Amino acid sequence: MVRKYHQQKLTTANIQKVFQQNLTKYETGYLFLEKAILISYTKFLKIKVDWERIKELLPKVQAKYFTTINELELARLKAVKVEISQKTYERNNLILDLLFYSGVRISELVNIRHRDFQDRALRVMGKGKKIRYVFLPD
């Protein structure tokens, strides 16, 4: 889609026209990506564009919310015993409790070491190698 702008002058009206033509051709995510690319490109070329007019054209995107379980559902999940070994069953329940009450990601849980526990806090290496502390309930 960006190639279309090489043939014509980059103005708010031209960008708006191209977005109107492509609203039904492309997915919403692609259109937002295209807008981000054009914002960067127009800044590079030092061209003034009224992005509010173009923003009005794009469809509104609902934020994604993830479904979670409550304590009753956690208890039901832990009550189901599919493991043969009692130790494995207890370990899996501990993993479920830690994920539920701390909110850590599975990838973060896998990398937790014993030295990461301090009092009732857990040192977690998150995305982008950022360190955060998660406080654990009793």
VMD Tcl script that builds the backbone (N, CA, C; Angstrom):
set m [mol new atoms 414]
animate dup $m
set s [atomselect $m all]
$s set {name element resname resid chain x y z} {
  {N N MET 1 A 0.819 -1.193 0.000}
  {CA C MET 1 A 0.000 0.000 0.000}
  {C C MET 1 A 0.864 1.259 0.000}
  {N N VAL 2 A 2.010 1.231 0.666}
  {CA C VAL 2 A 2.881 2.404 0.738}
  {C C VAL 2 A 3.367 2.792 -0.652}
  {N N ARG 3 A 3.556 1.828 -1.523}
  {CA C ARG 3 A 4.042 2.112 -2.892}
  {C C ARG 3 A 3.100 3.054 -3.643}
  {N N LYS 4 A 1.831 3.028 -3.289}
  {CA C LYS 4 A 0.845 3.875 -3.963}
  {C C LYS 4 A 1.145 5.350 -3.737}
  {N N TYR 5 A 1.834 5.667 -2.666}
  {CA C TYR 5 A 2.104 7.057 -2.341}
  {C C TYR 5 A 3.288 7.613 -3.124}
  {N N HIS 6 A 4.110 6.750 -3.712}
  {CA C HIS 6 A 5.241 7.221 -4.491}
  {C C HIS 6 A 4.772 7.908 -5.776}
  {N N GLN 7 A 3.609 7.523 -6.272}
  {CA C GLN 7 A 3.115 8.071 -7.521}
  {C C GLN 7 A 2.399 9.403 -7.323}
  {N N GLN 8 A 2.032 9.722 -6.116}
  {CA C GLN 8 A 1.308 10.957 -5.860}
  {C C GLN 8 A 1.908 11.676 -4.658}
  {N N LYS 9 A 1.544 12.908 -4.506}
  {CA C LYS 9 A 2.078 13.727 -3.421}
  {C C LYS 9 A 1.430 13.297 -2.096}
  {N N LEU 10 A 2.232 13.244 -1.042}
  {CA C LEU 10 A 1.716 12.859 0.271}
  {C C LEU 10 A 1.016 14.053 0.916}
  {N N THR 11 A -0.304 14.003 0.904}
  {CA C THR 11 A -1.112 15.019 1.576}
  {C C THR 11 A -2.164 14.302 2.391}
  {N N THR 12 A -2.782 15.028 3.285}
  {CA C THR 12 A -3.848 14.432 4.097}
  {C C THR 12 A -4.959 13.886 3.200}
  {N N ALA 13 A -5.342 14.631 2.192}
  {CA C ALA 13 A -6.435 14.212 1.295}
  {C C ALA 13 A -6.075 12.944 0.534}
  {N N ASN 14 A -4.832 12.864 0.029}
  {CA C ASN 14 A -4.417 11.675 -0.723}
  {C C ASN 14 A -4.349 10.442 0.178}
  {N N ILE 15 A -3.789 10.617 1.358}
  {CA C ILE 15 A -3.711 9.490 2.299}
  {C C ILE 15 A -5.111 9.043 2.697}
  {N N GLN 16 A -5.984 10.016 2.938}
  {CA C GLN 16 A -7.365 9.703 3.310}
  {C C GLN 16 A -8.056 8.923 2.188}
  {N N LYS 17 A -7.836 9.325 0.940}
  {CA C LYS 17 A -8.453 8.655 -0.216}
  {C C LYS 17 A -7.984 7.202 -0.319}
  {N N VAL 18 A -6.684 6.982 -0.141}
  {CA C VAL 18 A -6.152 5.620 -0.233}
  {C C VAL 18 A -6.694 4.759 0.898}
  {N N PHE 19 A -6.777 5.305 2.113}
  {CA C PHE 19 A -7.335 4.530 3.226}
  {C C PHE 19 A -8.794 4.193 2.976}
  {N N GLN 20 A -9.565 5.121 2.427}
  {CA C GLN 20 A -10.979 4.847 2.129}
  {C C GLN 20 A -11.114 3.730 1.104}
  {N N GLN 21 A -10.230 3.701 0.126}
  {CA C GLN 21 A -10.277 2.658 -0.904}
  {C C GLN 21 A -9.899 1.288 -0.332}
  {N N ASN 22 A -9.055 1.278 0.686}
  {CA C ASN 22 A -8.532 0.016 1.199}
  {C C ASN 22 A -9.223 -0.491 2.467}
  {N N LEU 23 A -10.249 0.200 2.937}
  {CA C LEU 23 A -10.932 -0.230 4.155}
  {C C LEU 23 A -11.510 -1.633 4.041}
  {N N THR 24 A -12.013 -1.976 2.873}
  {CA C THR 24 A -12.608 -3.305 2.703}
  {C C THR 24 A -11.610 -4.333 2.177}
  {N N LYS 25 A -10.491 -3.864 1.630}
  {CA C LYS 25 A -9.506 -4.778 1.047}
  {C C LYS 25 A -8.606 -5.419 2.103}
  {N N TYR 26 A -8.298 -4.675 3.170}
  {CA C TYR 26 A -7.302 -5.126 4.136}
  {C C TYR 26 A -7.897 -5.288 5.533}
  {N N GLU 27 A -7.227 -6.109 6.331}
  {CA C GLU 27 A -7.611 -6.299 7.728}
  {C C GLU 27 A -7.315 -5.032 8.517}
  {N N THR 28 A -8.005 -4.867 9.630}
  {CA C THR 28 A -7.843 -3.694 10.483}
  {C C THR 28 A -6.414 -3.554 10.989}
  {N N GLY 29 A -5.828 -4.642 11.413}
  {CA C GLY 29 A -4.458 -4.603 11.930}
  {C C GLY 29 A -3.469 -4.107 10.904}
  {N N TYR 30 A -3.654 -4.507 9.660}
  {CA C TYR 30 A -2.770 -4.059 8.591}
  {C C TYR 30 A -2.925 -2.567 8.353}
  {N N LEU 31 A -4.164 -2.074 8.418}
  {CA C LEU 31 A -4.398 -0.649 8.216}
  {C C LEU 31 A -3.727 0.185 9.305}
  {N N PHE 32 A -3.769 -0.294 10.545}
  {CA C PHE 32 A -3.108 0.415 11.629}
  {C C PHE 32 A -1.584 0.378 11.456}
  {N N LEU 33 A -1.073 -0.728 10.990}
  {CA C LEU 33 A 0.352 -0.828 10.711}
  {C C LEU 33 A 0.736 0.138 9.592}
  {N N GLU 34 A -0.073 0.195 8.570}
  {CA C GLU 34 A 0.163 1.106 7.455}
  {C C GLU 34 A 0.162 2.556 7.932}
  {N N LYS 35 A -0.756 2.868 8.818}
  {CA C LYS 35 A -0.818 4.226 9.365}
  {C C LYS 35 A 0.459 4.543 10.140}
  {N N ALA 36 A 0.922 3.600 10.957}
  {CA C ALA 36 A 2.149 3.813 11.733}
  {C C ALA 36 A 3.349 4.020 10.814}
  {N N ILE 37 A 3.410 3.252 9.741}
  {CA C ILE 37 A 4.502 3.401 8.771}
  {C C ILE 37 A 4.448 4.782 8.123}
  {N N LEU 38 A 3.248 5.202 7.738}
  {CA C LEU 38 A 3.101 6.503 7.084}
  {C C LEU 38 A 3.413 7.660 8.031}
  {N N ILE 39 A 3.061 7.515 9.290}
  {CA C ILE 39 A 3.394 8.558 10.271}
  {C C ILE 39 A 4.909 8.726 10.332}
  {N N SER 40 A 5.604 7.620 10.414}
  {CA C SER 40 A 7.063 7.662 10.455}
  {C C SER 40 A 7.641 8.241 9.169}
  {N N TYR 41 A 7.095 7.833 8.047}
  {CA C TYR 41 A 7.586 8.278 6.743}
  {C C TYR 41 A 7.359 9.780 6.551}
  {N N THR 42 A 6.171 10.275 6.937}
  {CA C THR 42 A 5.891 11.704 6.787}
  {C C THR 42 A 6.737 12.545 7.746}
  {N N LYS 43 A 7.036 11.997 8.917}
  {CA C LYS 43 A 7.937 12.713 9.829}
  {C C LYS 43 A 9.324 12.803 9.223}
  {N N PHE 44 A 9.759 11.723 8.595}
  {CA C PHE 44 A 11.068 11.699 7.953}
  {C C PHE 44 A 11.141 12.742 6.838}
  {N N LEU 45 A 10.065 12.835 6.051}
  {CA C LEU 45 A 10.027 13.796 4.947}
  {C C LEU 45 A 9.628 15.203 5.404}
  {N N LYS 46 A 9.289 15.338 6.676}
  {CA C LYS 46 A 8.864 16.619 7.268}
  {C C LYS 46 A 7.625 17.169 6.560}
  {N N ILE 47 A 6.635 16.273 6.386}
  {CA C ILE 47 A 5.364 16.639 5.758}
  {C C ILE 47 A 4.301 16.679 6.847}
  {N N LYS 48 A 3.506 17.740 6.864}
  {CA C LYS 48 A 2.422 17.875 7.838}
  {C C LYS 48 A 1.189 17.132 7.324}
  {N N VAL 49 A 0.664 16.250 8.169}
  {CA C VAL 49 A -0.542 15.497 7.822}
  {C C VAL 49 A -1.475 15.546 9.027}
  {N N ASP 50 A -2.775 15.734 8.774}
  {CA C ASP 50 A -3.771 15.747 9.843}
  {C C ASP 50 A -4.205 14.305 10.124}
  {N N TRP 51 A -3.522 13.667 11.070}
  {CA C TRP 51 A -3.772 12.243 11.352}
  {C C TRP 51 A -5.107 12.014 12.041}
  {N N GLU 52 A -5.679 13.055 12.652}
  {CA C GLU 52 A -6.991 12.905 13.287}
  {C C GLU 52 A -8.067 12.610 12.241}
  {N N ARG 53 A -7.972 13.253 11.084}
  {CA C ARG 53 A -8.947 12.991 10.012}
  {C C ARG 53 A -8.829 11.560 9.503}
  {N N ILE 54 A -7.634 11.050 9.442}
  {CA C ILE 54 A -7.420 9.682 8.961}
  {C C ILE 54 A -7.815 8.682 10.038}
  {N N LYS 55 A -7.553 9.024 11.299}
  {CA C LYS 55 A -7.912 8.151 12.416}
  {C C LYS 55 A -9.423 7.901 12.451}
  {N N GLU 56 A -10.201 8.917 12.091}
  {CA C GLU 56 A -11.664 8.792 12.079}
  {C C GLU 56 A -12.143 7.749 11.065}
  {N N LEU 57 A -11.382 7.540 10.002}
  {CA C LEU 57 A -11.755 6.561 8.968}
  {C C LEU 57 A -11.604 5.124 9.449}
  {N N LEU 58 A -10.571 4.892 10.263}
  {CA C LEU 58 A -10.241 3.527 10.659}
  {C C LEU 58 A -11.286 2.973 11.621}
  {N N PRO 59 A -11.569 1.684 11.515}
  {CA C PRO 59 A -12.550 1.077 12.421}
  {C C PRO 59 A -12.039 1.074 13.861}
  {N N LYS 60 A -12.963 1.169 14.772}
  {CA C LYS 60 A -12.616 1.131 16.187}
  {C C LYS 60 A -12.289 -0.308 16.569}
  {N N VAL 61 A -11.202 -0.489 17.323}
  {CA C VAL 61 A -10.767 -1.822 17.712}
  {C C VAL 61 A -11.027 -2.002 19.198}
  {N N GLN 62 A -11.741 -3.053 19.523}
  {CA C GLN 62 A -12.019 -3.388 20.919}
  {C C GLN 62 A -10.775 -4.010 21.539}
  {N N ALA 63 A -10.425 -3.534 22.722}
  {CA C ALA 63 A -9.267 -4.104 23.419}
  {C C ALA 63 A -9.545 -5.566 23.749}
  {N N LYS 64 A -8.509 -6.390 23.646}
  {CA C LYS 64 A -8.668 -7.812 23.929}
  {C C LYS 64 A -8.548 -8.046 25.429}
  {N N TYR 65 A -9.514 -8.741 25.959}
  {CA C TYR 65 A -9.472 -9.116 27.360}
  {C C TYR 65 A -9.377 -10.629 27.438}
  {N N PHE 66 A -8.536 -11.092 28.326}
  {CA C PHE 66 A -8.347 -12.517 28.463}
  {C C PHE 66 A -9.244 -13.035 29.569}
  {N N THR 67 A -9.816 -14.191 29.345}
  {CA C THR 67 A -10.652 -14.780 30.374}
  {C C THR 67 A -9.760 -15.418 31.426}
  {N N THR 68 A -10.180 -15.298 32.656}
  {CA C THR 68 A -9.428 -15.880 33.762}
  {C C THR 68 A -10.358 -16.779 34.557}
  {N N ILE 69 A -9.788 -17.536 35.466}
  {CA C ILE 69 A -10.599 -18.397 36.312}
  {C C ILE 69 A -10.683 -17.781 37.700}
  {N N ASN 70 A -11.716 -18.142 38.427}
  {CA C ASN 70 A -11.854 -17.656 39.802}
  {C C ASN 70 A -11.392 -18.751 40.772}
  {N N GLU 71 A -11.466 -18.468 42.055}
  {CA C GLU 71 A -10.959 -19.424 43.053}
  {C C GLU 71 A -11.742 -20.736 43.058}
  {N N LEU 72 A -13.037 -20.671 42.816}
  {CA C LEU 72 A -13.845 -21.894 42.774}
  {C C LEU 72 A -13.399 -22.782 41.606}
  {N N GLU 73 A -13.171 -22.178 40.453}
  {CA C GLU 73 A -12.711 -22.939 39.296}
  {C C GLU 73 A -11.297 -23.489 39.520}
  {N N LEU 74 A -10.461 -22.733 40.231}
  {CA C LEU 74 A -9.127 -23.222 40.578}
  {C C LEU 74 A -9.238 -24.449 41.480}
  {N N ALA 75 A -10.123 -24.394 42.464}
  {CA C ALA 75 A -10.313 -25.537 43.369}
  {C C ALA 75 A -10.802 -26.763 42.597}
  {N N ARG 76 A -11.714 -26.567 41.657}
  {CA C ARG 76 A -12.205 -27.680 40.837}
  {C C ARG 76 A -11.088 -28.269 39.988}
  {N N LEU 77 A -10.270 -27.396 39.423}
  {CA C LEU 77 A -9.159 -27.839 38.592}
  {C C LEU 77 A -8.159 -28.649 39.409}
  {N N LYS 78 A -7.887 -28.190 40.617}
  {CA C LYS 78 A -6.935 -28.893 41.464}
  {C C LYS 78 A -7.502 -30.200 42.000}
  {N N ALA 79 A -8.815 -30.306 42.093}
  {CA C ALA 79 A -9.445 -31.512 42.626}
  {C C ALA 79 A -9.346 -32.694 41.651}
  {N N VAL 80 A -9.221 -32.398 40.377}
  {CA C VAL 80 A -9.113 -33.456 39.375}
  {C C VAL 80 A -7.711 -34.038 39.453}
  {N N LYS 81 A -7.648 -35.342 39.684}
  {CA C LYS 81 A -6.347 -35.991 39.815}
  {C C LYS 81 A -6.153 -36.952 38.657}
  {N N VAL 82 A -5.277 -36.565 37.744}
  {CA C VAL 82 A -4.977 -37.423 36.606}
  {C C VAL 82 A -3.581 -38.025 36.728}
  {N N GLU 83 A -2.788 -37.505 37.664}
  {CA C GLU 83 A -1.424 -37.993 37.851}
  {C C GLU 83 A -1.437 -39.286 38.663}
  {N N ILE 84 A -0.528 -40.160 38.376}
  {CA C ILE 84 A -0.410 -41.413 39.129}
  {C C ILE 84 A 0.313 -41.171 40.442}
  {N N SER 85 A 1.361 -40.381 40.391}
  {CA C SER 85 A 2.183 -40.124 41.572}
  {C C SER 85 A 1.588 -38.987 42.406}
  {N N GLN 86 A 1.567 -39.171 43.717}
  {CA C GLN 86 A 1.077 -38.142 44.625}
  {C C GLN 86 A 1.988 -36.912 44.580}
  {N N LYS 87 A 3.296 -37.117 44.471}
  {CA C LYS 87 A 4.241 -35.996 44.412}
  {C C LYS 87 A 4.003 -35.142 43.164}
  {N N THR 88 A 3.750 -35.788 42.040}
  {CA C THR 88 A 3.479 -35.054 40.804}
  {C C THR 88 A 2.185 -34.264 40.935}
  {N N TYR 89 A 1.184 -34.865 41.569}
  {CA C TYR 89 A -0.104 -34.196 41.803}
  {C C TYR 89 A 0.097 -32.949 42.667}
  {N N GLU 90 A 0.877 -33.075 43.730}
  {CA C GLU 90 A 1.127 -31.945 44.624}
  {C C GLU 90 A 1.941 -30.856 43.915}
  {N N ARG 91 A 2.926 -31.266 43.127}
  {CA C ARG 91 A 3.727 -30.310 42.372}
  {C C ARG 91 A 2.857 -29.524 41.400}
  {N N ASN 92 A 1.990 -30.212 40.674}
  {CA C ASN 92 A 1.117 -29.555 39.708}
  {C C ASN 92 A 0.152 -28.584 40.391}
  {N N ASN 93 A -0.353 -28.954 41.563}
  {CA C ASN 93 A -1.232 -28.046 42.309}
  {C C ASN 93 A -0.473 -26.809 42.783}
  {N N LEU 94 A 0.772 -27.007 43.180}
  {CA C LEU 94 A 1.594 -25.870 43.580}
  {C C LEU 94 A 1.839 -24.938 42.391}
  {N N ILE 95 A 2.088 -25.503 41.232}
  {CA C ILE 95 A 2.275 -24.703 40.020}
  {C C ILE 95 A 1.008 -23.906 39.719}
  {N N LEU 96 A -0.144 -24.556 39.811}
  {CA C LEU 96 A -1.418 -23.860 39.568}
  {C C LEU 96 A -1.617 -22.719 40.555}
  {N N ASP 97 A -1.328 -22.982 41.841}
  {CA C ASP 97 A -1.469 -21.935 42.857}
  {C C ASP 97 A -0.540 -20.757 42.566}
  {N N LEU 98 A 0.691 -21.058 42.231}
  {CA C LEU 98 A 1.666 -20.003 41.955}
  {C C LEU 98 A 1.242 -19.166 40.747}
  {N N LEU 99 A 0.792 -19.816 39.690}
  {CA C LEU 99 A 0.323 -19.080 38.516}
  {C C LEU 99 A -0.899 -18.230 38.853}
  {N N PHE 100 A -1.822 -18.787 39.616}
  {CA C PHE 100 A -3.073 -18.096 39.930}
  {C C PHE 100 A -2.847 -16.902 40.848}
  {N N TYR 101 A -2.108 -17.106 41.941}
  {CA C TYR 101 A -1.987 -16.062 42.950}
  {C C TYR 101 A -0.893 -15.039 42.648}
  {N N SER 102 A 0.072 -15.382 41.816}
  {CA C SER 102 A 1.144 -14.427 41.536}
  {C C SER 102 A 0.936 -13.691 40.218}
  {N N GLY 103 A 0.291 -14.334 39.261}
  {CA C GLY 103 A 0.083 -13.715 37.961}
  {C C GLY 103 A 1.297 -13.800 37.055}
  {N N VAL 104 A 2.277 -14.635 37.398}
  {CA C VAL 104 A 3.449 -14.757 36.538}
  {C C VAL 104 A 3.093 -15.535 35.279}
  {N N ARG 105 A 3.838 -15.297 34.237}
  {CA C ARG 105 A 3.664 -16.038 32.988}
  {C C ARG 105 A 4.317 -17.415 33.139}
  {N N ILE 106 A 3.903 -18.347 32.315}
  {CA C ILE 106 A 4.470 -19.690 32.373}
  {C C ILE 106 A 5.967 -19.648 32.066}
  {N N SER 107 A 6.350 -18.837 31.075}
  {CA C SER 107 A 7.775 -18.730 30.733}
  {C C SER 107 A 8.574 -18.162 31.906}
  {N N GLU 108 A 7.964 -17.281 32.705}
  {CA C GLU 108 A 8.635 -16.744 33.885}
  {C C GLU 108 A 8.715 -17.799 34.980}
  {N N LEU 109 A 7.665 -18.573 35.130}
  {CA C LEU 109 A 7.630 -19.620 36.145}
  {C C LEU 109 A 8.720 -20.659 35.902}
  {N N VAL 110 A 8.934 -21.019 34.656}
  {CA C VAL 110 A 9.930 -22.029 34.304}
  {C C VAL 110 A 11.332 -21.579 34.714}
  {N N ASN 111 A 11.587 -20.285 34.680}
  {CA C ASN 111 A 12.918 -19.762 34.964}
  {C C ASN 111 A 13.131 -19.359 36.424}
  {N N ILE 112 A 12.165 -19.592 37.291}
  {CA C ILE 112 A 12.315 -19.233 38.704}
  {C C ILE 112 A 13.279 -20.210 39.378}
  {N N ARG 113 A 14.175 -19.657 40.161}
  {CA C ARG 113 A 15.139 -20.440 40.938}
  {C C ARG 113 A 14.898 -20.200 42.422}
  {N N HIS 114 A 15.418 -21.083 43.246}
  {CA C HIS 114 A 15.227 -20.984 44.695}
  {C C HIS 114 A 15.740 -19.645 45.229}
  {N N ARG 115 A 16.831 -19.144 44.684}
  {CA C ARG 115 A 17.420 -17.886 45.143}
  {C C ARG 115 A 16.526 -16.678 44.829}
  {N N ASP 116 A 15.512 -16.859 43.963}
  {CA C ASP 116 A 14.614 -15.763 43.599}
  {C C ASP 116 A 13.575 -15.468 44.679}
  {N N PHE 117 A 13.423 -16.362 45.666}
  {CA C PHE 117 A 12.488 -16.138 46.768}
  {C C PHE 117 A 13.172 -15.318 47.848}
  {N N GLN 118 A 12.564 -14.229 48.260}
  {CA C GLN 118 A 13.077 -13.396 49.340}
  {C C GLN 118 A 11.893 -13.000 50.198}
  {N N ASP 119 A 11.876 -13.450 51.448}
  {CA C ASP 119 A 10.742 -13.239 52.354}
  {C C ASP 119 A 9.472 -13.733 51.677}
  {N N ARG 120 A 8.520 -12.846 51.438}
  {CA C ARG 120 A 7.284 -13.260 50.759}
  {C C ARG 120 A 7.224 -12.654 49.361}
  {N N ALA 121 A 8.376 -12.341 48.803}
  {CA C ALA 121 A 8.442 -11.761 47.462}
  {C C ALA 121 A 9.201 -12.704 46.540}
  {N N LEU 122 A 8.861 -12.623 45.295}
  {CA C LEU 122 A 9.471 -13.463 44.278}
  {C C LEU 122 A 10.071 -12.544 43.217}
  {N N ARG 123 A 11.339 -12.723 42.944}
  {CA C ARG 123 A 12.027 -11.949 41.913}
  {C C ARG 123 A 11.806 -12.662 40.584}
  {N N VAL 124 A 11.216 -11.956 39.618}
  {CA C VAL 124 A 10.850 -12.561 38.341}
  {C C VAL 124 A 11.534 -11.810 37.213}
  {N N MET 125 A 12.150 -12.561 36.311}
  {CA C MET 125 A 12.735 -11.981 35.105}
  {C C MET 125 A 11.661 -12.044 34.030}
  {N N GLY 126 A 11.139 -10.876 33.659}
  {CA C GLY 126 A 10.031 -10.820 32.719}
  {C C GLY 126 A 10.477 -10.620 31.289}
  {N N LYS 127 A 9.535 -10.174 30.480}
  {CA C LYS 127 A 9.810 -9.921 29.069}
  {C C LYS 127 A 10.838 -8.809 28.954}
  {N N GLY 128 A 11.700 -8.912 27.981}
  {CA C GLY 128 A 12.719 -7.902 27.767}
  {C C GLY 128 A 13.762 -7.867 28.861}
  {N N LYS 129 A 13.915 -8.985 29.567}
  {CA C LYS 129 A 14.898 -9.115 30.652}
  {C C LYS 129 A 14.683 -8.069 31.740}
  {N N LYS 130 A 13.421 -7.681 31.942}
  {CA C LYS 130 A 13.093 -6.733 33.008}
  {C C LYS 130 A 12.817 -7.515 34.287}
  {N N ILE 131 A 13.370 -7.023 35.371}
  {CA C ILE 131 A 13.174 -7.690 36.657}
  {C C ILE 131 A 12.037 -6.996 37.398}
  {N N ARG 132 A 11.137 -7.798 37.941}
  {CA C ARG 132 A 10.054 -7.257 38.764}
  {C C ARG 132 A 9.885 -8.154 39.968}
  {N N TYR 133 A 9.246 -7.632 40.982}
  {CA C TYR 133 A 9.011 -8.392 42.208}
  {C C TYR 133 A 7.517 -8.636 42.359}
  {N N VAL 134 A 7.181 -9.876 42.667}
  {CA C VAL 134 A 5.795 -10.280 42.864}
  {C C VAL 134 A 5.651 -10.687 44.316}
  {N N PHE 135 A 4.691 -10.085 44.995}
  {CA C PHE 135 A 4.456 -10.441 46.394}
  {C C PHE 135 A 3.482 -11.597 46.478}
  {N N LEU 136 A 3.838 -12.576 47.290}
  {CA C LEU 136 A 3.057 -13.803 47.383}
  {C C LEU 136 A 2.183 -13.803 48.626}
  {N N PRO 137 A 0.940 -14.272 48.491}
  {CA C PRO 137 A 0.078 -14.360 49.666}
  {C C PRO 137 A 0.486 -15.555 50.546}
  {N N ASP 138 A -0.059 -15.591 51.765}
  {CA C ASP 138 A 0.235 -16.703 52.666}
  {C C ASP 138 A -0.222 -18.018 52.063}
}
mol reanalyze $m
mol bondsrecalc $m
mol representation Tube
mol addrep $m
